[in-house]
Amino acid sequence: MKNIMAGNPDLVAVFCENDPMAVGAAQAVAESDKKGQILVIGFNADDVALASIKAGTMAATVAQSPESMGRITVELADHLIKKQPLKFDDPRKREIFAPVKLVTAANLPK
């Protein structure tokens, strides 16, 4: 993250592919002269990210919904078993989306 900040002085936000990576990025930002100027967002809503959001070092994390993902998967399997057509959210790419939620300081779970 320090190299990314050095190579991109106009950086204002970073999205990390997982929460441990985001926490590390947030720590690097907090230790730099860019503290408070770069939003760090993670993915998965791990406890470590929620604590970092509460502490004010991370801006947000994206929470997946395993329950929804499981339900959607079972429904898809049922359609396939019954030889029914699948309904795609993006038919061109044959994609089916599962809901996610942006978790910020404003809506942190208690």
N, C-alpha and C positions, 0 to 999 in steps of 0.2 A: 504494500500500500504506500509506503514511503516513496518508492520509485515511481509509482503511478502519480502521486501528488507532485513529485519533482518534475516529471515529464509533461504534466498537464496542469499548469498553474491556474487555469480558468475552471478547473473541476468544481462542480457544485453539488454533485450527488454520485453515489455509487450503489449499485445493486449487486449483492453477493449471492452466489448460488446456494449457500447454506448459512445457517446462523453462526456456527463457530468461525467461519470465515468473516462474517460481518462483524462479530465481536472483535476479532483481531484488527480489522480495518478501522473500526471505531476507536480502538485503543491507539492506533497509529495517528489518527486524526487528532485525538485528544492530546497527544504528546507533541503536536506540531503547532506551527504558527497559524494553521487553518482551523484551529479549534472553534467549533460553533458555526463554521462556514460551509462545511460539507455534510450533507445528509447521507447517512448510511442506512441502507435497508437490507434486511436479511430475508431468509426463506425457511419456514418450517415452524415458527413460533415455539422454539425450544425455550426451556426455562432460563438458560443463560442469556438469551436475547431479550426475554421479557424483563429480566433484571437490568439489563443494559438500557432498555427503553425507559424503565422506571428511574434509573440513575441519570438519564438525560444524555447518554453518550451515543445511543442509536436512535434514529428517527422512527423506524418501523420494522416490522417483519410481516411476511405473508403466511397466514395460517391455512393449511390444507384441511379438508374435511374427509378423514378416512371413512367415516360412516357413509357419506355421499358417494365416495369413490367405490366403496364396496357394493352399495345398492345399485349404482350405475352398471358395474361389472356384471352383477347377477342378472340384471335386466337384459343386458346385451347377450349374455350367454343363453338366456331363455329365448330370446328372439332367434338366435342362431340355431338352437336346438329345434325350434319350431319352424325353421326355414322361413322366418318372417324378415322383411327388409329392415335394415338398421336406419335410424334417423340420425343424420350427422348435423352438428352445429355449423360446420363448414364443409358442405358436401364436396366442394372442389378439392379440398385437402383430405377428405374423409376423416375429419377430426370430431371428437366428442369431448366437450369441456366439462370439467368437474368444478364446482364452486370453490372459491377461495375467499379469504377475508383479510383485509389490511388491518393489522393491529398496531395502534399508535398509543401514545401516552393518554390520549383522550378516551380510549376504549379498552385499556388493559384489563384482562381478567383479574378478578380479585383473589 
